[in-house]
Amino acid sequence: MTIINPRTEHLEFMGTPGALTITVGLIFVIQLLYFGCNAEGCPSAWSVSALLSQAKNATWISWPAAKAYFAWLGALTVLDFVLPGKKVQGTVLRTGERLQYRFNGKAVMVVLFSTLLFRTFSTRGQLPELVFVYDHLHEIANVTILLALAFSTVLYLWSFAPNKLLALGGNSGQPIYDWFIGRELNPRIGPLDIKLFLEMRPGLLLWAVIDLAMAHHQYLKFGSVSDSMILVCAFQIYYVVEGTCYEEGLVSMMDTTIDGLGFMLVFGDISLVPFTYTLQTRYLADHPVYLGLWKCLAILAVYFVGILIFRLSNNEKNRFKAGDPSTAHLKYITSETGSKLLVSGWWGTARHINYTGDWIASWGHCLPCGSAIIPYYFMVYFAALLIHRETRDEAKCAAKYKKTWIEYKQKVPYRLIPGIY
């Protein structure tokens, strides 16, 4: 007899102590990046006492910030319900069921950017909404942190209702760990899949809005927008737009099919992404860097190398899976279950070469900041994120393909960087 919700035996991050440490650490990172890199400098101070003085004098939360964020969240929820979208069937669950998803990210983006364009003309470029975002950024960030803590608790308690499908990794019986990792696999409110909504709407789109707010502040303060700001905004908003346009791919990703929805994902989606991924534009808003033509071209070259590796490798894999004749020359090995594992082409260079391209592209977000060290946080964090994801992928594939995976690793020995790692 198959147990639908077996007890979790393997705990990540050293279990409850690790979950607590990461929870506190992530909240601390947002505060440290805000106080350590701001209009005063980057770093803004060279002593702990000076940083503590900034924190003491700061406004940590306000009703205007809370009302603005919940208005943003409410508007996106309404748009998700009312705008037309494409219906997509999810992967088969352990229960044999398949959930249906409705993706309307393109329509939501059209409404968002059309509204911003309209407000640009109607306010003659003053855009008080973007000014508000810059002025109250720390308060808005803290609203999302409190929301992540509270909502993760609601999700954890909600997961004990009858007939819930639990995540295989979030049913340990240790409350703090399960709260952090996520206990229920696919929590929903009617047709709204909460996990996918949080991943693709409030945080991701706010990332783009904050970038625009920083560029707008730089323009108001200095009378122009620097070439470095244009590059970073272009790279990051492209990332947001592309991710939203291809959001249907989420139905087969690990976040959707394996991970539960707990603090780790909720906080990452609504707090970490919009308030740490925008560190570069936040720095440039008050400390413009002027690169010139040749440095811009060099940074563009680095960025596009990363994007090409990421896109070409993924396209090659997708075409191969679809049986495209153009991939007939590629070599592969076949697993006991009939799955084919590529051992030539892009996927013969490294087992997760697409992650390598994604990481190289992240350099383009940081290089325009010049010699300031703190904005390079994104490259370091993104590397850690991709290595963790790659490690989980390795474990999943080893369990799925067994002996074939050992043979595959012999033919493709490098994990991320050909010849090195």
C-alpha atoms as one frame of an Amber mdcrd trajectory, in Angstrom:
protein
   0.000   0.000   0.000   1.387   3.383  -1.040   1.456   6.064   1.640   0.474
   9.367   0.026   2.106  11.558   2.684   5.104   9.639   4.078   7.138  11.027
   6.944  10.180  13.042   5.827  13.400  11.268   6.816  16.084  13.398   5.164
  16.285  16.975   6.448  18.072  19.731   4.568  20.059  22.573   6.155  20.783
  20.472   9.291  17.129  20.407  10.271  15.521  22.808  12.727  18.741  24.597
  13.848  19.622  25.318  10.226  16.099  26.492   9.395  16.149  28.921  12.329
  19.625  30.180  11.453  18.721  30.778   7.803  15.461  32.517   8.749  17.238
  34.983  11.031  20.172  35.295   8.640  18.040  36.167   5.609  16.158  38.868
   7.508  19.504  40.223   8.735  20.877  40.307   5.165  18.067  42.598   3.995
  18.712  44.994   6.884  22.491  44.883   6.445  22.306  45.621   2.726  19.926
  48.515   3.342  21.944  50.178   6.090  25.321  49.193   4.669  24.720  50.573
   1.184  22.557  53.659   0.773  22.626  57.346  -0.128  25.302  57.939   2.526
  27.745  55.628   0.777  28.469  52.022  -0.060  29.586  51.095   2.517  27.678
  53.817   4.299  29.835  53.479   7.414  32.989  51.690   8.493  32.013  50.915
  12.091  29.309  48.852  13.754  28.357  51.773  15.985  27.702  53.988  12.956
  25.507  51.313  11.365  23.603  50.871  14.625  23.106  54.627  14.788  21.563
  54.566  11.288  19.288  51.708  12.310  18.223  53.518  15.477  17.238  56.664
  13.581  15.519  54.859  10.692  11.785  54.485  10.160  11.257  50.746  10.216
   7.589  50.488   9.310   4.672  52.789   8.563   0.990  52.607   7.719   1.482
  54.317   4.338   4.018  51.639   3.381   1.728  48.851   4.604  -1.292  50.264
   2.772   0.720  50.731  -0.422   2.049  47.168  -0.368  -1.318  45.576   0.349
  -2.868  47.701  -2.407  -0.166  46.340  -4.739  -0.843  42.778  -3.598  -4.600
  43.230  -3.909  -4.385  44.729  -7.394  -2.210  41.860  -8.634  -4.595  39.312
  -7.131  -7.580  40.917  -8.866  -5.695  41.054 -12.173  -4.759  37.395 -11.818
  -8.427  36.474 -11.459  -9.960  38.750 -14.108  -7.440  38.883 -16.961  -7.589
  36.145 -19.606  -4.858  33.535 -19.608  -3.707  30.252 -21.063  -4.771  27.079
 -19.253  -2.029  24.494 -18.770  -2.139  21.028 -17.220   0.424  20.382 -14.500
   2.484  17.240 -14.015   0.898  14.103 -12.580   0.821  14.224  -8.765   1.382
  11.266  -6.404  -2.394  10.972  -6.135  -2.680  10.521  -9.905  -4.317  13.927
 -10.298  -3.167  16.829 -12.452  -3.738  20.405 -11.383  -4.770  23.031 -13.896
  -2.945  26.351 -14.046  -3.929  29.575 -15.753  -1.091  31.835 -16.867  -1.807
  35.474 -17.705   1.515  37.092 -16.860   1.801  38.837 -20.217  -1.564  40.519
 -19.724  -0.624  41.560 -16.178   2.624  43.094 -17.459   0.781  45.004 -20.175
  -1.532  46.515 -17.549   1.386  47.350 -15.222   3.652  48.989 -17.784   0.753
  50.740 -19.529  -0.262  52.233 -16.184   3.291  53.438 -15.537   3.466  54.935
 -19.030   0.144  56.705 -18.543   1.280  58.063 -15.182   4.534  59.278 -16.738
   2.599  61.525 -19.101  -0.175  62.501 -16.687   2.308  63.582 -13.981   4.775
  65.096 -16.471   7.460  62.687 -15.410   7.121  63.316 -11.681   5.621  59.867
 -10.973   4.848  60.264  -7.242   4.302  56.502  -6.997   7.941  55.839  -7.877
   9.083  58.617  -5.542   7.104  56.895  -2.777   8.840  53.583  -3.492  12.283
  55.194  -3.181  11.400  57.149  -0.036   9.726  54.229   1.770  11.733  51.280
   0.462  12.945  50.099   3.867   9.466  50.269   5.355   7.970  48.342   2.431
  10.681  45.695   2.793   9.837  45.268   6.467   6.133  44.938   5.648   6.975
  42.024   3.347   9.168  40.413   6.026   6.346  40.518   8.576   3.918  39.252
   5.949   6.240  36.356   5.071   6.508  35.351   8.738   2.750  35.558   9.306
   1.631  33.986   6.039   4.076  31.082   6.382   2.518  30.371   9.770  -0.982
  30.421   8.247   0.167  28.044   5.496   1.696  25.672   8.035  -1.500  25.538
  10.123  -3.643  25.270   6.974  -1.678  22.201   5.883  -3.238  20.174   8.736
  -6.697  20.387   7.163  -8.018  17.070   5.774  -7.055  15.752   2.333  -3.933
  17.877   1.892  -1.129  16.627  -0.365   2.086  17.322   1.523   5.558  17.957
   0.153   7.822  14.930   0.540  10.453  17.151   2.131   8.182  19.064   4.514
   6.498  16.405   6.635   9.178  15.768   9.254   7.009  16.392  12.295   9.394
  19.157  13.397   7.197  22.291  13.371   9.878  24.930  12.756  11.566  22.919
  10.021   8.292  22.104   8.241   7.186  25.760   8.615  10.437  26.824   6.947
  10.586  24.235   4.156   6.853  24.177   3.455   4.460  21.418   4.443   1.699
  21.560   1.815   2.748  21.008  -1.782   0.181  23.073  -3.697  -1.902  25.357
  -1.452  -4.716  26.991  -3.397  -7.548  29.457  -2.971 -10.073  28.318  -5.549
  -8.285  28.334  -8.913  -5.440  30.536  -7.585  -2.248  28.563  -7.026  -0.634
  30.516  -4.186   2.870  29.189  -4.798   3.011  30.202  -8.459   1.286  33.515
  -7.755   3.876  34.485  -5.138   6.737  33.368  -7.355   5.635  35.268 -10.460
   3.667  38.331  -9.325   4.272  40.480  -6.213   8.041  40.083  -5.846   9.155
  39.600  -9.434   7.160  42.533 -10.812   8.107  44.704  -7.830  11.745  44.056
  -8.754  11.113  45.853 -12.062   9.148  48.655 -10.387  11.914  49.289  -7.836
  14.504  49.413 -10.628  12.411  52.029 -12.413  11.992  53.952  -9.152  15.781
  54.050  -8.695  16.346  55.237 -12.267  13.634  57.855 -11.794  15.285  59.075
  -8.568  18.639  59.359 -10.312  17.038  61.422 -13.065  15.336  63.781 -10.600
  18.500  64.167  -8.521  21.136  64.488 -11.250  19.141  65.535 -14.318  19.995
  62.433 -16.355  20.157  58.653 -16.190  23.664  57.172 -16.325  24.677  54.529
 -18.853  25.371  52.134 -15.967  21.816  52.543 -14.659  20.401  51.968 -18.138
  22.391  48.733 -18.483  21.384  47.316 -15.103  17.713  48.239 -15.568  17.720
  46.741 -19.064  19.300  43.470 -17.908  17.083  43.072 -14.863  13.806  44.105
 -16.451  14.573  41.789 -19.372  14.980  38.981 -16.809  11.585  39.832 -15.298
   9.841  40.115 -18.669  11.370  36.924 -20.041  10.529  34.977 -16.892   6.933
  36.178 -17.043   6.572  35.425 -20.750   7.788  31.857 -20.238   6.036  31.251
 -16.910   4.305  28.133 -18.248   7.590  26.283 -17.768   7.085  26.537 -14.012
   4.652  23.613 -13.992   7.517  21.123 -14.387  10.117  22.867 -12.213  11.268
  21.539  -8.835   9.764  24.514  -6.972   6.328  23.471  -8.243   6.527  19.679
  -8.320   8.592  18.903  -5.198   8.931  21.859  -2.811   6.248  22.790  -0.324
   5.271  26.395   0.252   6.847  27.613   3.467   8.900  30.523   4.725  11.858
  29.716   2.468   9.868  30.232  -0.733   7.484  32.908   0.564  10.298  35.084
   1.918  12.419  34.502  -1.165   9.583  35.495  -3.473   8.202  38.604  -1.762
  11.189  39.914   0.224  14.579  38.654  -0.909  14.088  39.056  -4.661  12.703
  42.614  -4.828  14.781  44.071  -1.988  18.199  42.493  -2.562  18.223  41.921
  -6.330  17.727  45.688  -6.752  20.853  46.536  -4.749  22.724  47.603  -7.891
  20.131  50.136  -9.041  19.704  51.346  -5.466  23.442  52.030  -5.303  23.510
  53.749  -8.697  20.492  55.918  -7.831  22.670  58.032  -5.521  26.152  57.149
  -6.801  26.004  57.242 -10.616  28.789  55.508 -12.530  29.590  56.713 -16.048
  31.093  53.894 -18.066  31.553  55.186 -21.582  31.096  53.263 -24.821  33.844
  50.642 -24.528  33.065  49.558 -20.982  29.377  49.338 -21.888  30.201  47.122
 -24.863  32.441  44.894 -22.730  29.712  44.440 -20.109  27.139  43.764 -22.829
  29.449  41.096 -24.268  29.788  39.344 -20.895  26.042  39.484 -20.332  25.142
  38.130 -23.759  27.678  35.289 -23.477  25.838  34.191 -20.342  22.414  34.570
 -21.934  23.511  32.640 -25.041  24.886  29.736 -22.998  21.697  29.642 -20.937
  19.313  29.894 -23.896  21.189  27.682 -26.386  21.693  24.874 -23.876  18.051
  24.899 -22.790  16.845  25.095 -26.390  19.076  22.162 -27.358  17.635  20.040
 -24.551  14.051  21.011 -25.380  14.520  20.285 -29.095  16.118  16.938 -28.287
  13.211  15.956 -26.028  10.755  16.941 -28.762  12.559  14.739 -31.308  13.736
  17.619 -33.493  15.750  16.171 -36.450  18.393  18.887 -35.980  19.486  17.120
 -32.772  19.853  13.669 -34.363  23.663  13.926 -34.240  23.746  14.312 -30.462
  25.008  11.371 -28.414  23.089  10.061 -25.429  22.745   7.149 -23.052  19.432
   5.505 -22.213  18.347   4.771 -18.649  16.535   1.647 -17.468  13.256   3.582
 -17.605  13.864   4.714 -21.193  14.949   8.284 -20.442  17.699   9.707 -22.640
  20.612  11.621 -21.097  22.630  13.829 -23.434  26.409  13.337 -23.343  27.394
  15.629 -26.229  26.629  19.139 -27.423  26.113  21.703 -24.684  25.171  19.002
 -22.189  28.387  17.127 -22.828  30.420  20.057 -21.500  28.855  20.111 -18.011
  25.862  18.480 -16.356  24.243  21.826 -15.505  25.712  24.106 -18.151  22.523
  26.210 -18.245  23.156  27.299 -14.646  26.660  28.388 -15.648  25.222  30.659
 -18.328  22.694  32.068 -15.879  25.498  32.906 -13.436  27.689  34.563 -16.074
  24.711  36.718 -17.075  24.422  37.826 -13.438  27.838  39.497 -13.774  26.183
  42.019 -16.069  23.974  43.138 -13.176  27.008  43.958 -11.029  29.838  45.106
 -13.319  28.184  48.484 -14.110  28.631  49.403 -10.423  32.368  49.734 -10.955
  34.643  49.481  -7.929  31.932  49.407  -5.239  32.181  45.953  -3.651  28.829
  45.531  -1.888  26.666  45.574  -5.073  28.545  42.436  -6.175  26.573  40.610
  -3.482  24.198  39.437  -6.214  26.908  37.438  -8.027  27.933  35.695  -4.794
  24.378  34.980  -3.662  23.330  33.781  -7.114  26.318  31.417  -7.261  25.348
  29.944  -3.877  21.721  29.614  -5.005  22.653  27.819  -8.238  25.118  25.488
  -6.492  22.414  24.538  -3.982  19.946  23.966  -6.810  22.513  21.948  -8.739
  23.236  19.798  -5.676  19.520  19.050  -5.286  19.273  18.216  -8.994  22.202
  15.794  -8.645  20.546  13.996  -5.733  17.221  13.804  -7.572  18.829  12.414
 -10.743  20.941   9.906  -8.797  17.778   8.543  -7.170  15.863   8.510 -10.456
  18.462   7.070 -12.858  20.542   4.954 -10.407  23.303   3.053 -12.312  22.746
   5.091 -15.460  23.582   8.266 -13.534  26.950   6.811 -12.510  27.708   6.047
 -16.160  26.501   9.516 -17.150  28.825  11.201 -14.643  31.763   9.287 -16.082
  30.971  10.609 -19.557  30.172  14.152 -18.344  32.468  14.623 -15.319  32.009
  18.354 -14.777  29.029  19.773 -12.927  29.028  23.491 -13.805  32.328  24.773
 -15.206  33.985  22.611 -17.901  37.494  21.600 -16.888  37.183  23.076 -13.389
  34.069  22.024 -11.463
